[in-house]
Amino acid sequence: MSGRVLVVDDDPAILRSLQRGLRLSGFTVTPAEGGRPALAALRDTRHDVVVLDISMPDLSGIEVCRTLREQGDDIPVLMLSALDEVADRVAGLQAGGDDYLVKPFALQELVLRLQALLRRRPPTGTDLVRACGLEIDPSARRVLLHGTELSLTRREFALLEVLARNAGIVLTRDQLLDRVWGYDFDVRNDAVDTFVSYLRRKLEADGLPRMLHTVRGVGFVLRVDGGRDTP
């Protein structure tokens, strides 16, 4: 699987290396040496996915990603960082990032993650998913909860759709990683917990009862039974 990738990094050596490696892996690559050139490139040309460095002097990757999401652009974004810090990962995900990779990394891992993001672009079908007061339209990427529209990131939407299609069924973290992230290798299970917490804040706004439950030692389930999560 290939696609058009925008690679953003203020280090020219890293940019050249990623550009060369991704092209050899079958991608069409556009380089951008900073956050502002990246936003300009995304305005001018259609891309399928973005590889975005977090630490850049002109405009950080966090700011670039946040700007894209505020503009309604849901292009998949894989964020790069030299620091494997929880705060960094959380900040990237909260800004709307879809994935996170720590430098240094193997080119093969980057390629596999990009392929996973491309495989999981929003579907084009028109089948509605209804469960627990939710109505999910995959083709429009629209979610209504009791008639009120929710604003979700691309990853939040994908996770909620999988849970809604399996309402009442407990899904393990590994199952959710496979169906939403699609990785064939070891990734952090805390990614699932992080996005579950994001979804809960939105699903439970205005005092609505919990519908996304944790099942101790197993995983998560979408249901409205008024019961409490197991500790």
TORLO-395977 format. One line per 8 residues: number of its first residue (from 0); for each residue x, y, z of N, C-alpha, C. Coordinates in Angstrom, 1 decimal, always signed. Atoms other than C-alpha are relative to their C-alpha. Example, Ala and Ser with C-alpha at 12.3 -4.5 7.8 and 13.67 -1.06 7.14 Angstrom:
BEGIN
0) +0.9,-1.2,+0.0,+12.3,-4.5,+7.8,+0.9,+1.2,+0.0; -0.9,-1.1,+0.0,+13.7,-1.1,+7.1,-0.8,+1.1,+0.8
END
This chain:
BEGIN
0) +0.8,-1.2,+0.0,+0.0,+0.0,+0.0,+0.9,+1.2,+0.0; -0.7,-1.2,+0.0,+1.3,+3.4,-0.9,-0.9,+1.2,+0.1; +0.8,-1.2,-0.1,+0.1,+7.0,-0.7,+0.9,+1.2,+0.0; -0.7,-1.2,+0.0,+1.1,+10.6,-0.7,+0.3,+0.5,+1.4; -0.4,-0.3,-1.4,+3.0,+11.5,+2.5,+0.7,+1.4,+0.1; -0.7,-1.2,-0.3,+3.9,+14.9,+3.8,+0.9,-0.2,+1.2; -1.0,+0.2,-1.0,+7.1,+14.6,+5.9,+0.5,+1.4,+0.5; -0.3,-1.3,-0.6,+7.7,+17.5,+8.3,+1.1,-0.1,+1.1
8) -1.1,+0.0,-1.0,+11.0,+18.0,+10.2,+0.9,+1.2,-0.3; -0.9,-1.1,+0.2,+13.3,+21.0,+10.7,+1.4,-0.4,-0.2; -1.3,+0.6,+0.2,+16.4,+18.8,+10.5,+0.2,-0.4,-1.4; -0.2,+0.3,+1.4,+17.5,+18.7,+6.8,+0.5,-1.5,-0.2; -0.5,+1.4,+0.2,+19.4,+15.4,+7.3,-1.1,-1.0,+0.3; +1.1,+1.0,-0.3,+16.4,+13.6,+8.9,-1.0,+0.1,-1.1; +1.0,-0.1,+1.0,+14.1,+15.0,+6.3,+0.5,-0.7,-1.3; -0.5,+0.7,+1.2,+16.4,+13.7,+3.4,-0.1,-1.5,+0.2
16) +0.0,+1.5,-0.3,+16.7,+10.3,+5.1,-1.4,-0.6,-0.1; +1.4,+0.5,+0.0,+12.9,+9.9,+5.6,-0.5,+0.1,-1.4; +0.5,-0.2,+1.4,+12.2,+11.2,+2.1,+0.5,-1.1,-0.9; -0.6,+1.1,+0.8,+14.6,+8.7,+0.5,-0.6,-1.4,+0.4; +0.5,+1.4,-0.5,+13.4,+5.7,+2.7,-1.4,-0.2,-0.4; +1.5,+0.2,+0.3,+9.7,+6.3,+2.2,-0.2,-0.1,-1.5; +0.2,+0.1,+1.5,+10.1,+6.8,-1.6,+0.4,-1.4,-0.4; -0.4,+1.3,+0.3,+12.0,+3.5,-1.8,-1.0,-1.0,+0.5
24) +1.0,+0.8,-0.5,+9.1,+2.0,+0.1,-1.3,+0.1,-0.7; +1.2,-0.1,+0.9,+6.6,+3.1,-2.6,-0.9,+1.2,+0.3; +0.8,-1.2,-0.3,+5.3,+6.4,-1.1,+0.4,+1.1,-0.9; -0.3,-1.3,+0.6,+5.1,+9.7,-2.9,+0.2,+1.0,+1.1; -0.4,-0.8,-1.2,+6.8,+12.1,-0.5,+0.2,+1.5,-0.3; -0.2,-1.5,+0.1,+6.6,+15.9,-0.1,+0.7,+0.4,+1.3; -0.6,-0.5,-1.2,+9.1,+17.4,+2.4,-0.4,+1.4,+0.4; +0.2,-1.3,-0.5,+8.5,+20.4,+4.6,+0.9,+0.3,+1.1
32) -1.0,-0.3,-1.0,+11.2,+22.0,+6.7,-0.6,+1.0,+1.1; +0.5,-0.7,-1.1,+9.0,+23.3,+9.5,-1.6,+0.0,+0.0; +1.5,+0.1,-0.2,+5.4,+23.8,+10.7,-0.7,+0.9,-1.0; +0.7,-0.9,+0.9,+4.4,+26.8,+8.6,+0.1,-0.5,-1.5; +0.0,+0.6,+1.3,+5.6,+25.2,+5.3,-0.9,-1.2,-0.1; +0.9,+1.2,+0.0,+3.7,+22.1,+6.3,-1.4,+0.4,-0.2; +1.4,-0.5,+0.2,+0.4,+24.0,+6.6,-0.2,+0.5,-1.4; +0.1,-0.5,+1.4,+1.1,+25.7,+3.3,-0.1,-1.1,-1.0
40) +0.0,+1.1,+0.9,+1.8,+22.4,+1.6,-1.4,-0.8,+0.1; +1.2,+0.7,-0.2,-1.4,+20.9,+3.0,-1.2,+0.8,-0.6; +1.0,-0.8,+0.7,-3.4,+23.8,+1.7,+0.0,-0.1,-1.5; -0.2,+0.0,+1.5,-1.9,+23.5,-1.8,-0.2,-1.3,-0.7; +0.0,+1.3,+0.6,-1.8,+19.8,-2.4,-0.7,-1.1,+0.9; +0.6,+1.1,-0.8,-3.8,+16.7,-1.3,+1.0,-1.0,+0.4; -0.9,+1.1,-0.5,-1.9,+14.3,+0.9,-0.9,-1.0,+0.7; +0.7,+1.1,-0.6,-3.0,+11.0,+2.4,+0.3,-0.1,+1.5
48) -0.5,+0.2,-1.4,-1.0,+11.1,+5.7,+1.1,+1.0,+0.2; -1.1,-1.0,-0.4,+1.4,+13.4,+7.6,+0.9,-0.7,+1.0; -1.0,+0.3,-1.0,+4.6,+12.5,+9.4,+0.6,+1.3,+0.6; -0.2,-1.4,-0.6,+5.1,+15.4,+11.8,+0.8,+0.0,+1.2; -0.9,-0.2,-1.2,+8.0,+16.2,+14.1,-0.7,+0.9,+1.0; +0.6,-0.9,-1.0,+6.9,+17.7,+17.4,+0.8,+1.2,+0.3; -0.9,-1.1,-0.4,+9.9,+19.9,+18.2,+0.5,+0.7,-1.2; -0.5,-0.8,+1.1,+10.3,+22.6,+15.6,-0.1,+1.5,+0.4
56) -0.1,-1.3,-0.5,+11.3,+26.2,+16.1,-1.1,+1.0,-0.5; +1.0,-0.9,+0.5,+8.8,+28.0,+13.9,-1.4,-0.2,+0.5; +1.4,+0.3,-0.4,+5.6,+26.2,+14.7,+0.1,-1.5,+0.4; -0.2,+1.4,-0.4,+5.6,+23.0,+16.8,-1.0,-1.0,-0.7; +0.9,+1.0,+0.6,+4.0,+19.8,+15.6,-1.3,+0.0,+0.7; +1.2,-0.1,-0.8,+1.5,+20.1,+18.4,-0.9,+1.1,-0.6; +0.8,-1.1,+0.6,+0.4,+23.5,+17.0,-0.5,-0.3,-1.4; +0.5,+0.3,+1.3,+0.3,+22.3,+13.5,-1.2,-1.0,+0.0
64) +1.1,+1.0,-0.1,-1.9,+19.3,+14.4,-1.2,+0.6,+0.5; +1.2,-0.6,-0.6,-4.2,+21.4,+16.5,-0.6,+0.9,-1.0; +0.5,-0.9,+1.1,-4.5,+23.9,+13.6,-0.8,-0.8,-1.0; +0.7,+0.9,+1.0,-5.5,+21.1,+11.2,-1.3,-0.4,+0.5; +1.2,+0.5,-0.5,-8.1,+19.7,+13.5,-1.1,+1.2,+0.2; +0.9,-1.1,-0.1,-9.6,+23.2,+14.2,-0.6,+0.4,-1.3; +0.5,-0.3,+1.3,-9.9,+23.6,+10.5,-0.9,-1.1,-0.6; +0.8,+1.1,+0.5,-11.8,+20.4,+10.2,+0.7,-1.0,-0.9
72) -0.8,+0.9,+0.9,-9.0,+18.5,+8.4,+0.3,-1.2,+0.9; -0.2,+1.2,-0.8,-9.0,+14.9,+9.6,+1.1,-0.9,-0.6; -1.1,+0.8,+0.6,-5.9,+13.7,+7.6,+0.7,-0.7,+1.2; -0.7,+0.7,-1.0,-4.1,+11.0,+9.6,+1.4,+0.6,+0.3; -1.2,-0.6,-0.4,-1.1,+12.4,+11.5,+0.8,-1.0,+0.9; -0.9,+0.8,-0.8,+1.8,+10.3,+12.8,+1.1,+1.0,+0.6; -0.9,-1.0,-0.6,+3.9,+12.4,+15.3,+1.3,-0.6,+0.4; -1.3,+0.4,-0.4,+7.6,+12.1,+15.9,+0.6,+0.8,+1.1
80) -0.6,-0.8,-1.1,+9.5,+13.0,+19.0,+1.3,-0.7,+0.4; -1.2,+0.6,-0.5,+13.0,+12.5,+20.4,-0.1,-0.4,+1.5; +0.2,+0.3,-1.4,+11.6,+12.1,+23.9,-1.1,-1.0,+0.2; +1.0,+0.9,-0.3,+9.7,+9.1,+25.1,-0.6,+0.3,+1.3; +0.7,-0.5,-1.2,+7.7,+11.0,+27.7,-1.5,-0.1,-0.1; +1.5,+0.1,+0.0,+4.1,+10.3,+28.7,-0.6,+1.3,-0.4; +0.6,-1.3,+0.2,+3.4,+14.0,+28.7,+0.1,+0.4,-1.5; -0.1,-0.2,+1.5,+4.7,+14.3,+25.1,-1.1,-0.7,-0.8
88) +0.9,+0.9,+0.8,+2.6,+11.4,+23.9,-1.5,+0.5,+0.2; +1.3,-0.5,-0.3,-0.5,+12.7,+25.7,-0.3,+1.3,-0.8; +0.2,-1.3,+0.6,+0.0,+16.2,+24.3,-0.3,-0.2,-1.5; +0.2,+0.3,+1.4,+0.3,+14.8,+20.8,-1.4,-0.5,-0.3; +1.3,+0.7,+0.2,-2.8,+12.7,+21.1,-1.2,+1.0,+0.2; +1.0,-0.9,-0.3,-4.8,+15.5,+22.6,-0.2,+1.1,-1.1; +0.0,-0.9,+1.1,-3.9,+17.8,+19.7,-0.6,-0.6,-1.2; +0.7,+0.6,+1.2,-5.5,+15.3,+17.3,+0.9,-1.0,-0.7
96) -0.9,+0.9,+0.6,-2.5,+13.1,+16.5,-0.6,-1.4,+0.0; +0.5,+1.4,+0.1,-3.3,+9.5,+15.4,+0.9,-1.0,+0.5; -1.0,+1.0,-0.4,-0.1,+7.8,+16.3,+1.3,+0.8,+0.4; -1.2,-0.6,-0.7,+3.3,+8.5,+18.0,+1.2,-1.0,-0.2; -1.2,+0.8,+0.2,+6.8,+7.3,+17.2,+1.2,+0.7,+0.6; -1.1,-0.6,-0.7,+9.9,+7.9,+19.3,+1.3,-0.2,-0.9; -1.3,+0.1,+0.6,+13.3,+8.7,+17.6,+1.0,-0.6,+0.9; -0.1,+0.5,+1.4,+15.4,+6.8,+16.7,-1.0,-1.2,-0.2
104) +0.9,+1.1,+0.3,+13.2,+4.3,+15.0,+0.4,-0.7,-1.3; -0.3,+0.7,+1.3,+13.4,+1.7,+12.2,-0.9,+0.4,-1.1; +0.9,-0.4,+1.1,+12.1,+2.7,+8.8,-1.1,-1.0,-0.2; +1.0,+1.0,+0.2,+10.2,-0.6,+8.6,-1.2,+0.3,+0.9; +1.1,-0.2,-0.9,+8.2,+0.3,+11.7,-0.8,+1.3,-0.4; +0.7,-1.2,+0.5,+7.4,+3.8,+10.3,-0.9,-0.4,-1.2; +0.8,+0.4,+1.2,+6.2,+2.2,+7.0,-1.2,-0.8,+0.4; +1.2,+0.8,-0.4,+4.0,-0.3,+8.8,-1.0,+0.8,+0.7
112) +1.0,-0.9,-0.6,+2.4,+2.4,+10.9,-0.7,+0.9,-1.0; +0.7,-0.8,+1.0,+1.7,+4.6,+7.9,-1.0,-0.9,-0.8; +0.9,+0.9,+0.7,+0.2,+1.6,+6.1,-1.2,-0.3,+0.8; +1.1,+0.3,-0.9,-2.0,+0.9,+9.1,-0.9,+1.3,+0.0; +0.8,-1.2,+0.1,-3.2,+4.6,+9.1,-0.8,+0.1,-1.3; +0.6,-0.1,+1.3,-3.9,+4.4,+5.4,-1.1,-1.0,-0.2; +1.1,+1.0,+0.1,-5.9,+1.2,+5.7,-1.2,+0.4,+0.8; +1.1,-0.4,-0.8,-8.1,+2.8,+8.3,-0.5,+1.4,-0.2
120) +0.7,-1.3,+0.4,-9.2,+5.9,+6.5,-1.5,-0.3,+0.1; +1.4,+0.2,-0.2,-12.9,+6.5,+7.0,-0.7,-0.7,-1.2; +0.7,+0.8,+1.0,-15.1,+4.0,+5.1,-0.9,+0.9,-0.9; +0.9,-0.7,+0.9,-17.2,+5.1,+2.2,-1.4,-0.5,+0.0; +1.4,+0.6,-0.1,-20.3,+3.0,+3.0,-0.9,+0.9,+0.7; +1.0,-0.9,-0.6,-23.5,+4.5,+4.2,-0.8,-0.7,+1.1; +0.8,+0.7,-1.0,-24.6,+1.9,+6.8,+0.2,+0.8,+1.3; +0.0,-0.7,-1.3,-25.6,+3.6,+10.1,+0.2,-1.0,+1.1
128) -0.2,+0.9,-1.2,-24.6,+2.1,+13.4,-0.8,+0.6,+1.1; +0.8,-0.5,-1.1,-27.1,+2.5,+16.2,+0.2,-0.9,+1.3; -0.2,+0.7,-1.2,-26.4,+1.5,+19.8,+0.1,+1.0,+1.2; -0.1,-0.8,-1.3,-26.9,+2.9,+23.4,-0.3,+1.5,-0.2; +0.3,-1.4,+0.2,-28.5,+6.1,+22.1,+0.9,+0.7,-1.0; -0.9,-0.5,+1.0,-25.7,+6.6,+19.6,-0.5,-0.3,-1.4; +0.2,+0.2,+1.5,-26.2,+7.0,+15.8,+1.2,+0.4,-0.7; -1.3,-0.2,+0.6,-23.0,+6.7,+13.9,-0.1,-0.2,-1.5
136) +0.0,+0.1,+1.4,-22.7,+7.5,+10.2,+1.4,+0.0,-0.5; -1.5,+0.1,+0.3,-19.3,+6.2,+9.0,+0.3,+0.8,-1.3; -0.4,-0.7,+1.2,-19.5,+7.8,+5.5,+0.2,+1.5,+0.3; +0.0,-1.4,-0.3,-20.1,+11.3,+7.0,+0.9,+0.3,+1.2; -0.7,-0.1,-1.3,-18.0,+10.6,+10.1,-0.7,+0.9,+1.0; +0.9,-0.8,-0.8,-20.9,+12.0,+12.1,-0.5,-0.9,+1.1; +0.5,+0.8,-1.2,-22.0,+10.8,+15.6,-1.0,+0.9,+0.7; +1.0,-0.6,-0.8,-25.2,+11.7,+17.3,-0.2,-0.8,+1.3
144) +0.3,+0.7,-1.3,-25.8,+10.9,+21.0,-1.3,+0.6,+0.5; +1.3,-0.5,-0.3,-29.5,+11.2,+21.8,-0.4,+1.3,-0.8; +0.3,-1.0,+0.9,-29.8,+13.5,+18.9,+0.9,+1.2,-0.1; -1.0,-1.1,+0.0,-26.9,+15.8,+19.8,+1.3,-0.4,-0.6; -1.3,+0.4,+0.7,-23.8,+15.8,+17.6,+1.2,+0.1,+0.9; -1.2,+0.0,-0.7,-20.5,+14.9,+19.1,+1.2,+0.4,-0.9; -1.2,-0.3,+0.7,-17.2,+16.3,+18.0,+1.1,-0.9,+0.4; -1.0,+1.0,-0.3,-14.7,+13.5,+17.8,+1.2,+0.1,-1.0
152) -1.2,+0.1,+0.9,-11.1,+13.1,+16.5,-0.2,-1.3,-0.9; +0.1,+1.2,+0.9,-10.5,+10.5,+13.7,+0.2,-1.3,+0.8; -0.2,+1.2,-0.7,-9.2,+8.0,+16.2,-1.1,-0.3,+1.0; +1.1,+0.2,-0.9,-11.9,+8.6,+18.8,-1.2,-0.6,-0.8; +1.1,+0.5,+0.8,-14.5,+8.0,+16.0,+0.2,-1.4,-0.3; -0.3,+1.4,+0.3,-12.8,+4.8,+14.9,-0.2,-0.9,+1.2; +0.1,+0.9,-1.2,-12.7,+3.4,+18.4,-1.5,-0.1,+0.4; +1.4,+0.0,-0.4,-16.3,+4.4,+19.2,-0.8,-0.9,-1.0
160) +0.7,+0.8,+1.0,-17.5,+2.8,+15.9,+0.2,-1.5,+0.3; -0.3,+1.4,-0.2,-15.8,-0.5,+16.7,-0.8,-0.5,+1.3; +0.7,+0.3,-1.3,-17.3,-0.5,+20.3,-1.5,-0.1,-0.3; +1.5,+0.0,+0.2,-20.8,+0.4,+19.0,-0.4,-1.2,-0.9; +0.3,+1.1,+0.9,-20.7,-2.3,+16.3,+0.0,-1.3,+0.8; +0.0,+1.1,-0.9,-20.0,-4.7,+19.2,-0.6,+0.3,+1.3; +0.7,-0.4,-1.3,-22.3,-3.2,+21.8,-0.4,-1.2,+0.8; +0.3,+1.1,-0.9,-22.7,-5.5,+24.8,+1.1,-1.1,+0.0
168) -1.0,+1.0,+0.0,-19.6,-7.5,+23.9,+1.3,+0.6,+0.5; -1.2,-0.5,-0.6,-16.4,-7.1,+25.9,+1.1,-0.2,-1.0; -1.2,+0.1,+1.0,-13.4,-6.3,+23.6,+1.3,+0.2,+0.8; -1.2,-0.2,-0.7,-9.9,-6.7,+24.9,+0.8,+1.1,-0.6; -0.9,-1.0,+0.5,-7.2,-4.1,+24.5,+0.7,-0.4,-1.3; -0.7,+0.5,+1.2,-5.4,-6.3,+22.0,-1.0,+0.0,-1.2; +0.9,+0.0,+1.1,-8.6,-6.6,+19.9,-0.3,+1.4,-0.5; +0.2,-1.3,+0.4,-9.1,-2.9,+20.0,+1.2,+0.6,-0.8
176) -1.2,-0.4,+0.7,-5.5,-2.2,+19.0,+0.0,-0.5,-1.4; +0.0,+0.6,+1.3,-5.9,-4.6,+16.1,-1.0,+0.6,-0.9; +1.1,-0.4,+0.9,-9.2,-3.3,+14.8,+0.0,+1.5,-0.2; +0.0,-1.5,+0.1,-8.6,+0.5,+15.4,+1.4,+0.4,-0.5; -1.3,-0.4,+0.4,-4.8,+0.8,+15.1,+0.6,-0.9,-1.1; -0.4,+0.9,+1.0,-4.2,-2.3,+13.0,+1.5,-0.4,+0.0; -1.4,+0.3,+0.0,-0.7,-3.0,+14.1,+0.3,-1.5,+0.0; -0.4,+1.4,+0.0,+1.1,-6.3,+13.5,+1.1,-0.3,+1.0
184) -1.2,+0.1,-0.9,+3.7,-5.7,+16.2,-0.4,+0.7,+1.3; +0.2,-0.4,-1.3,+4.0,-4.7,+19.8,-0.2,+1.5,+0.1; +0.2,-1.4,-0.2,+2.5,-1.3,+20.7,-0.5,+0.2,+1.4; +0.3,-0.3,-1.3,+1.6,+0.4,+23.9,-1.5,-0.2,+0.3; +1.4,+0.2,-0.3,-1.7,-0.8,+25.4,-0.6,+1.2,+0.6; +0.6,-1.2,-0.6,-2.1,+2.5,+27.2,-0.6,+0.9,-1.0; +0.7,-0.8,+1.0,-3.1,+4.0,+23.9,-1.5,-0.2,+0.0; +1.5,+0.3,-0.1,-6.5,+2.3,+24.2,-0.6,+0.7,+1.2
192) +0.5,-0.6,-1.2,-6.9,+3.5,+27.8,-0.1,+1.5,-0.2; +0.0,-1.5,+0.2,-6.0,+7.1,+26.8,-1.2,+0.4,-0.8; +1.1,-0.4,+0.9,-8.6,+7.2,+24.0,-1.4,-0.4,+0.6; +1.2,+0.3,-0.8,-11.2,+5.5,+26.2,-0.4,+1.2,+0.9; +0.3,-1.1,-0.9,-10.8,+8.3,+28.7,-0.5,+1.3,-0.8; +0.4,-1.1,+0.8,-11.1,+10.9,+25.9,-1.5,-0.2,-0.4; +1.4,+0.2,+0.4,-14.4,+9.3,+24.7,-0.9,+0.1,+1.2; +0.9,-0.1,-1.2,-15.8,+9.0,+28.2,-0.3,+1.5,+0.3
200) +0.3,-1.4,-0.3,-15.4,+12.8,+28.7,-1.1,+0.5,-0.9; +0.9,-0.5,+1.0,-17.4,+13.4,+25.6,-1.4,-0.7,+0.1; +1.2,+0.7,-0.1,-20.0,+10.7,+26.1,-0.8,+0.3,+1.3; +0.7,-0.2,-1.3,-20.7,+11.6,+29.7,-0.1,+1.5,+0.4; +0.2,-1.4,-0.3,-20.8,+15.4,+29.3,-1.5,+0.3,+0.4; +1.3,-0.4,-0.4,-23.8,+17.1,+30.9,-0.6,-1.0,+0.9; +0.5,+0.9,-1.0,-24.1,+14.4,+33.5,-0.6,-1.3,-0.5; +0.5,+1.3,+0.6,-25.0,+11.5,+31.1,+0.6,-1.2,+0.7
208) -0.5,+1.1,-0.6,-24.6,+8.1,+32.6,+1.1,-0.7,-0.8; -1.1,+0.7,+0.7,-21.6,+5.9,+31.8,-0.5,-1.0,-0.9; +0.3,+1.1,+0.9,-21.9,+3.7,+28.8,+1.2,-0.8,-0.5; -1.2,+0.7,+0.4,-18.3,+2.8,+28.1,+0.7,-0.5,+1.3; -0.4,+0.6,-1.3,-17.3,+0.4,+30.9,+1.3,-0.8,-0.2; -1.2,+0.8,-0.2,-14.1,-1.2,+32.0,-0.3,-1.3,+0.6; +0.2,+1.3,-0.6,-14.2,-4.9,+32.7,+1.4,-0.5,+0.4; -1.3,+0.2,-0.6,-11.3,-5.7,+35.0,+0.6,-1.3,-0.6
216) -0.8,+1.1,+0.5,-8.6,-7.9,+33.5,-0.4,-0.5,-1.4; +0.5,+0.4,+1.3,-10.5,-8.1,+30.2,+0.2,+1.1,-1.0; +0.0,-1.1,+0.9,-11.1,-4.9,+28.4,-1.1,+1.0,+0.2; +1.1,-1.1,+0.0,-14.0,-2.5,+27.5,-1.2,-0.5,-0.7; +1.3,+0.4,+0.6,-17.6,-2.8,+26.6,-0.9,+1.3,+0.0; +0.9,-1.1,+0.1,-20.2,-0.3,+25.4,-1.4,-0.6,+0.3; +1.4,+0.5,-0.4,-23.6,-0.8,+27.2,-0.5,+1.1,+0.9; +0.6,-0.9,-0.9,-26.1,+1.2,+29.1,-0.9,-0.8,+1.0
224) +0.7,+0.8,-1.0,-27.0,-0.9,+32.2,+0.0,+0.7,+1.3; +0.0,-0.6,-1.3,-26.4,+1.6,+34.9,+1.0,-0.5,+1.0; -0.9,+0.6,-0.9,-23.8,-0.7,+36.4,+1.3,+0.8,+0.1; -1.3,-0.6,-0.2,-20.4,+0.4,+37.7,+1.1,-0.8,-0.6; -1.2,+0.7,+0.5,-17.0,-0.4,+36.2,+0.5,-0.9,+1.1; -0.7,+0.8,-1.0,-15.2,-3.2,+37.9,+1.3,+0.7,+0.2; -1.3,-0.7,-0.3,-12.1,-1.8,+39.7,+1.2,-0.8,-0.6
END
